[in-house]
Amino acid sequence: MAQHHLDHALQQFVGTRRSTLRAIVAGAVMAVASQWDVDVEAKKKKKKKPCGASLTRCGKSCVSLASDANNCGGCGFSCGQGQTCSNRSCIGGASCPTGWVRCNGTCTDIATSTNHCGACGNAVGDGATCVGSEPSCSDASLTVCGASNTCVNLDTNANHCGTCGTACADDESCDGGSCVCSGDRVDCDGRCINTQTNESHCGACGNVCPTDTSCVAGACTCDTPDRTLCGGSCVNTHSSEQHCGACGNACADGERCCGGTCTAVLTDQTHCGTCGNACATGLTCDAGSCKDPLTDETFCGPQGATCGADEECCGGACLAILTDAANCGGCGIICGAHEVCSEGACACAEGFLRCGDTCIDPDTTDAHCGACDTACPADQSCQAGSCDCRNADESLCGGVCVNLTIDEANCGTCGTTCPSGALCVDSQCGCTGLNEQICSDSCVDTQSSTTHCGACDTACDANEICASGSCICPAPLATCNGACIDIASDANNCGACGNACGLGAICSSGACICSDVTEDYCADTCVDLTTDATHCGACNTACGTNEVCSSSACICPAGYTVCSTACTDTQLDENNCGACGNVCATGTVCQAGACRSHGFLQLWGTEDRSPGTAEREFNTPRGIAIGPDGSIWVADTLNHRVQRLDTDGTFLSMFGSFGTGATQLNAPEGIAIDASGNVYVADTGNHRVQKFQSTGAHVATWGATDGVGDPAVGSGTGEFFGPRGIAIGPDGAVYVADTQNNRIQKFTAAGVHLQTFTKSPSLNAPIGVSVSTDGTVFVANTNAHTIVRFASDGTTLSPAYGGLGTGLGQLHSPFGVALDGNGFTYVTDNFNNRIQRLNPDGTGGEVWNSQTADSTAIDSPAGVAVDSHGDFYVTDANYHRVMKFSRLNG
């Protein structure tokens, strides 16, 4: 229905004016709204509860359209009087005449009825009649229009202008069947506009008012009261230079619009520089600024002169303030006495010095002599800028006036001090005592002074005295080797020259006595006769072999037996093995009181000679050492740990794991034990030495580290490159074979570096190191195939032992070196796969060669150690085991 009305409206648009279109569209909108109401009502109905089968909702009731006389065939269709509803049709009752129609139960002539014209319910409006079933106007100038069938004049009716349904707009009226603008409105582009107030069509169509204006009475007027519209813009004619006083009245250059008048503000006294800026009395407007001709440098004086760059306007005159002493640096600044104006500042005249606020003459002013803070003392005056003595007989010394002819502190010259007891006479120092003269700045008697005996700086020796100018030795002292000695107390000349007291003795009353009252002086030595085996019970009474002195008597100690008056260890003595007189056969040794063939005793490691990780198993063991309790310590190199065994090979303990931290190891090769049981390990792969307690607790580490604290290779003092051998000296010093640096380094037990040993020619990859009881250092100089010896001070001892070869006493890459108590040297001759015992003079001795196919074969022996019984232990690196051998004869 809405679409039908819109289509009808569009059809009527052609050929109509815009006002007619508005009426058509308005009618269509009303039709759409009406249809909307119908649709809404239908929706409301749809929302009601549905009726049952064959029933229809009419209003609020459900009825049967087939039988309900009030709703017969459709809601609201009532049957006439006497009629009934059957099958949706009204039947029965009287019928209407021909041409008439029953409307609301009454027979009606629809051809003439004003209420039912042409159809029931089609009523005609005012001024209309029903003629031939059609609504008709009695006035021929009127036309029936609309659903109400009302008669209207199409020439004047605004709702039906020209044609039925064509409505004019609110601001239009109908004139002659056309919609026209009403009242004072004007048609502008098809719109009725009030040109008296419309800002887009002000006074006439298309006349748009500028911004900030409004349309008033058909003219554009500025919104701000004090503004005038000039050239399309609202301007203030009281201040606008382009429209000053009136539109188009432009001010000239240099002028400003002040109160609607163009004014020359560069010179105007009332409007100087800007409107309203009036110059005060005495000031003149110049170049737009109020200026004081008495002080302004650009308008100075009555004529307004401009002062120069170095001038200033002072009292109406341009003055040179850089040099004018009366106006120095500014008007009225006056320089003081002895001052000149220079560069605009008051400065002291040449030769004068400013001290505080005053310029003074530093050459003559006592209070400021030469400098402001230098004041002359009361006895001095300022002369040529320096303080000098007022008295002509005095001289200035250290700022004090003194008489150089008599002053002992400044005798003859400043600073020349006379010695104690001397006087200054005629500028010369002189002593007052008899036989005195000045020596070493003192007055001394050269007849009796021991430091200046007979002459200055002639000193007497110790214990000598000076008599009559000569040094003599007084009684009871004696002259020994040119020295004056007290032989009654001198331990080196006791009782007589050259008679020296022994160790532990002192000299008393010319005799050597022991300082310890429990000791006696025997053979120039203080000894305890109750315990000393050399002087047992009496001086020079010596005990026999193996005997000890106890309570001044020589006895055999526990574990020893007297055989033929000799004290004998029957556990080790080949002539009294196990019992007195039991002599071991040639080629055997006494071991644990029994004669046995010397050589291999036992071994510890895996049975198949392979690496192992269990207790008492090894992986390439290298270093070996004997502890003070006799236990065996092994550097289990590639297991990165240390194992401890007893002399029978029973496992005791171990510590270490692979790594770089404290208590961790990397392929350790050297090991040594000190007298306190501390363990020193050459941590080869970590290029450092570590010290542990016997329990494995970490004590100290020394060697080079990198930037983050990890171990590193080093060649400086106390640093290492692959250290391998390590040993402890009799004084507790630690010796390390710094293998890759080709040197031996010596340290304290705390790791403090003491000394570095080298050899000429240099050491070549030294590995093994051992120290004898007298401090001699033995080094396995591996790549030189020799054993090198050093004294404890690092001096190289000759000759070196060995030399490349396979013969007796020759070596091929020796690794380990050890010493026994009889002066023999044990060497692991690595590439020769044997152990050699060299004689005390370094010549060839005995050899244990294991190139056999049995289980005692040796492959690359590395470390060696000898116990207190003479048995020795060897690490067999390639067979991953430790071997024990009995001591050798000799």
Secondary structure, DSSP 8 states (H G I E B T S, - for coil): -HHHHHHHHHHHHTT--HHHHHHHHHHHHHHHHHHHHHHHHHHHHHTS----TT-EEETTEEE-TTT-TTSSSSTT----TT-EEETTEEESS----TTEEEETTEEEETTT-SSSSSSTT----TTEEEETTEEEESSTT-EEETTTTEEE-TTT-SSSSSSTT----TTEEEETTEEEE-TT-EEETTEEE-TTT-TTSSSSTT----TTEEEETTEEEESSTT-EEETTEEE-TTT-SSSSSSTT----TTEEEETTEEEETTT-SSSSSSTT----TT-EEETTEEE-TTT-TTSBTTTTB---TTEEEETTEEEETTT-TTSSSSTT----TTEEEETTEEEE-TT-EEETTEEE-TTT-GGGSSSTT----TTEEEETTEEEESSTT-EEETTEEE-TTT-TTSSSSTT----BTEEEETTEEEE-STTEEEETTEEEETTT-SSSSSSTT----TT-EEETTEEE--TT-EEETTEEE-TTT-TTSSSSTT----BTEEEETTEEEESSTT-EEETTEEE-TTT-SSSSSSTT----TT-EEETTEEE--TT-EEETTEEE-TTT-TTSSSSTT----TTEEEETTEEEESSEEEEEE-TTS----STT--SS---EEE-TTS-EEEEEGGGTEEEEE-TT--EEEEE--BSSSTT-BSS--EEEE-TT--EEEEEGGGTEEEEE-TTS-EEEEES-B-TTS-B----STT--SS---EEE-TTS-EEEEEGGGTEEEEE-TT--EEEEE--SS---SEEEEEE-TT--EEEEEGGGTEEEEE-TTS-EEEEEEE-BSSSTT-BSSEEEEEE-TTS-EEEEEGGGTEEEEE-TTS---EEEE--SSSTT--SSEEEEEE-TTS-EEEEETTTTEEEEE-----
